Amino acid sequence: MNSQDQLIKNIAGTFLIDATAAFLNGAGMAAGENKNTVVPKTYLEQNGNRKEAVPYVSAQAFRRWLRDTTNEENGWPPSELRSIKTSEKGSTSKISTELNPIDFPEDDIFGYMSAGTSTGTKSGDKAESVQRTTAFKNSILRAIRGKRTINQDDGYVHLKEGSPLPYSTKFYSAYLEGFFNLECYRLGVFDNLSSKVELSKKLLEEHDEQLRKETIHKNFSRYILTDAENIQRKRAAGLLHGLIHLRGGAKQAAFATDVSPKLIVLAGLSCANPIFNDLFEAHELKPSLKVIALQEIVRDYADKLTTPVYIGVRTGLLANEDEVLGLNNEESFVIDAPVAVIKKFIQAHLKSEV
């Protein structure tokens, strides 16, 4: 493994959310005879001879939770979504964030896109197109095998006059697994190619003193914030701080669910592979971490790992807790509670305070 003083290129990880009796991401109303039933998002997965409905949270919904929590936890200004074009009838047809990754860490981490639109002038000029692909890649949050039951809550709206109006909500008990990769090396670094521009001309003019330009070739300019390494550490640390304190989800008034991860596994990598995935299963209603599979990943990626593998786990969560805690005796692993292990990772490898 590389020196701890070396800036991490990528951070890969996986986490587990305890969604017991939860409704976190809705799919609207049921069809047919159940039009008064609100249903969560599910997909079908083969389980033996039958197809099983698997609860999940969309990647888009999870990213919105993470964006909002990260901004709040770090005191970062939110890059608000706003309308940038309306139709002839006055409805919004195009939206965008601030499109400013220099002043808004959210735009730097999660990316943005705005296609050039007409400025409305007689000349027919178009506004500049800008696009930044996200530095943070993530999966959907899906229920792991062994615990993913769907139930129904039936209720009534009692009226002053007339019979009560029935309604139902389907909810689930599940452990939700997600995995991610953060490309730290891209934070504070922006590429302008002839085919894709990340920084607009306006931003280049306004922040000229904060940017160092490198000409990669004729039609490829790279702009790097003068304090890029410090910014990369701070923004990566801020994102991890937001992730471990994650909050959000639909129907919190009725199903109040703590979505902060109760188990997280992460490490620094020299490559951008999201290597920590499919590491959980449930036994006797409790989840288990696939320790043998995790050890195999560590061996396979020994030349790519630039930090130990950090495991943050809530006491009493895992069915194989003793087996996981035994990894503390191996040099490749650091184990603590979820928030504590994130603090250790940030202090040891990002040299940052959040």
N, C-alpha and C positions, 0 to 999 in steps of 0.2 A: 504494500500500500504506500501511497505517496505521503510526503510530509504534510502535517496538519496546516502548515503555513501556506501551502499552495491553494490558490483559489479553486473552489469546486466548479467544474464545468456543468454538471447536471446533478439534480437530486431526484432520485426515484423512490417511490414508496407505495404502500398500501395501507388501508385503514378499515376499521369495522365500527359501525354505528349500531347501537342497541335500539331497535325500533319496535319495542314491545307495545302492542295496542296503539298503533300509529296510523296516521293518514297524512302523508307528506307531500304528495304530488298527485293532483287529481286528473282524471281523464274525462270529466264531464258526467252526463247523466246516462244511465243504462238505457238500452233500447227495448222495444217490445212492451211487455206488460210491466216492466220495472222502470218506467219513466220517472218515477219519484225517488229513484235510488241513485245516490252519488257514488261513483266508483273510482278507485285509485288506478294509477297506471300499472298495467301488468303485461307480460308477454308469455308466450307458450314455450315450454321446454320439455323435451322427452324425458320421462322418468319411468324406466321399465317399459311396461306395455301401455302406459297412458301418457297423455299430455297434461302437464301441470302448469297452472297459472302462477307466474313468478312476479311478485311485486317488485317495482323498481322506481327510482327517481331519475328523471332525464338528466343528461349531462348539462343541458342549458339551465335547468332549475338549480342543480348543485353549484354551477359556476356563479349564478346570481347570489346564492347564499354566501359563497366564499368571497365574492367581490365586496359585498356589503359588510360582512364581518371584518374582513381585512382592513377596509377603510376605517371602520369604527374603532377597531382595536389599536390601530397605529396613528389615528388622527390625520389620515390622508384625505385630501379633498376628493370627493367623488366625481368621477367623469360621467355626468348625467346624460342619459339618453334624451335626445331632442329631435324634433321634426326638422328635416332639412329640405323637404319638398312636399307639396300638397297637390292633389289632383284638381281638376277643374271644378269638382263638386265641393272642394274644401277639405277633403279627408286626407290624412297623412299617407303618403306613398313611399317615403324614404326617411330613415332615421339614422342617427349616428351619435357617437359619444363626442367628447371634446377633440378627439383625434390629436391629442397632445401628450406624447409619452415622456416629455421632459418635465413638465409641471405636474403631471398626473400619473403616479406609479401604476395605477389600475390599467391605463392604456398601454404602458410599457409591458406589463406582465401578460395581459389577456388579449392584446391586439385590437385591431379595428379595420374597417373597410368603408370607404365612401367613393362611389363611382362619380365621375364628373357629371354635373348637371348644368343645365342652361342657366346662365346668370340673369336672363330676362332682358338683356340689352338688345338693341337693334342689330348689333353686330353678330349676335348669336353665339358669343363666346361661352365656353364651358368652364365651370369651376374645376380646379385641379383634382385629379383622382389620386387617392392615397390608400395604401393597404399595408397592414402589418400583421403577419401571421402570428398566432399566439405563441408565447414562450412557455405557457403552461398547458400541458396536454392531460386530459383526464377521461376516465371511463364513466359510464352510467353507474349509479349505485344500485346493485342488484342483490336480492335476497339469496343467501347461501343455502346450499342443500342441507336438509335436516331440520330446518326451522323456517317455514314460510307458510303459515296458515292464514287464510282469509276468512273473516267473520263479518257479521252484519249487525249493526245497531239500528233498532227500530224505534222511532219516536213519533210524537204527535204535536201538531200546533193546535192548541185549544183556543177556540174562537169565542167571542162574547155571545154570538148567535150562530146557530147551525152546528153540525157535527164536526168533531176534530178532524184535521187534515193530516193523514199519515205521511211520513217520509222515512227514508232509510239511508244509511251510510255504510258502505262496505269499508272495513279497515283490516289491518293485518298485524300479525306478530312475526317479526323477522329480524335477522341480523343482516344489515346491508353492507356489502363489500364494495369498495372503490379503489382504484389505483391511479397513479399519476406520474408524470415526469416534468420537472421544471428545468428549462435550458438556461441556467444562470449566466452563461457566457454571452447570451444575447441581450441581457438587460443593459440599458444605457448605450447600446450599439445599434445603429440604424443604417440600412442599406438603401440607396437610391439607384435603381437600375432603369434603363430605358423602358423595360416592361413592367416594373413594379416600383413605386415610390413610397417610402415609409415616412419621410419627413417632407412636409409641404414647403414651398418657397417662403411662405410667410413665417413659418417657424424657424427656418434657416436664417432669415434676416433678423428676427427678434432675439435669437439665442446664439448669435454668431460667436460671442466671446466664450460661451460654454462648450463649444464643439470643436473637436479636432478632426480635420478632414484627411482621409486617405484615399488616393485614387487607385482602385484595384486594377481597372483597365479603362479604356476610353469611355465606355458608357456605364461604368460602375463606380460610384463614389460611396465610400463608407464614412459615416459621421459618428464620432465617439465622444461621449461626454467626458470632459477633462478629468472628472473625478469618478470615472466609470467603475473602477474596482471597488471603491467604497460604496457606491450606489448599488452595485450588484449584491454585495454582502447585505446591505441594509434592506433592500427590497426582497431578497430571498428570505431573509430572517423574518421580515414583516408578513410575508405570505404564510410561512410555517406557523407563525404566531396566530394568524387568522384561522388557519385550518384546525389547529388544536382547540380553538375556542369557538368552533363553528356553531352558528345558530341560524334558524330559518325553518321553512316548511309550511305547508298549508294546514288549515284547521287546528291551529295551536290552541284556540280557545276551548275546543272540544276534546282534543287528544294530546294536549301539551307533551311534546317529545323533546328530550335533550338529544340533539344531533351531534354534539361534540364527540369525536372519536373516543371510544373506550379502549381501543387497541390501535397502535400505529407502528408500522415497520418502515424504516427509511435508511438511505445511505447515499453517499456521494459517489458519482460515477464519471468516468472519462468518456462514456458513450451515452447516447440519448435513448437507450432501450428502457421501457417500463418493465423491468425484470421481475418485480414483486407482484405477482398476480395469481389468482386461484390458489391462495394459501390457507383458506379457511373451510371448515366443514363443521357441522353440528352433531354432537353426540349427547343423548339424554338431556335434551333441551339447552345444553350449554355449547358454545362454540369451541373448536379446537384449532390451534395453529399447527399446520403441517410442518413439523420440525425437520423431518428427514428431507422433505422437498426444499425447505429453506437452506439447510446445510449444503444440499446439492447445488443450489443456485450460487451460494458463496464460493464453492469450489470451481464451478464453471466460469464464474466472472471474477476470479481472483486477480487477474491482470487488468481488470477494468474498474474494480472497486478502489476508491481513493479515501475511504473512511471505513471504520467498523460499521457493522449493521446495528442500528439502534432500534430497540423494541420498547415501546411504552405500553404498559398494560395495567388495567384496573384490577386490583386484588379481588379474587373470587370470580372473575369473569369466565376464565377458561376451564374447560374440563381437564385439560392436561397442563395445568398451571405449574406443577413441580417439574415437569419435563422442560417447559420453556424457561423457568428460572434457572435450571441447570446449565443453560447456555451461557450464563454469566461467568462460568468458569473457563470459557473459551475466549481466546484473544480477539476473535473476530466479532464479538457481540458486546453491546452495552445495554443493560436492562434496568428500567425504572418505571415509575408511574408515567402516564401519557404526557402531562404538562411538564413534568420534571425532565423527561428524556428529550423533549424538544428544546428546553433551555440548555441542556448539556450539549446537544448537537450545535446549536447556534453559537454558544460560547467557544466550543472547541474548534469548529470548522468555518464559521462565518465571522468570527471575531467581531460580533455586533451586539449591541444592546437594543432590546425592544421594550 
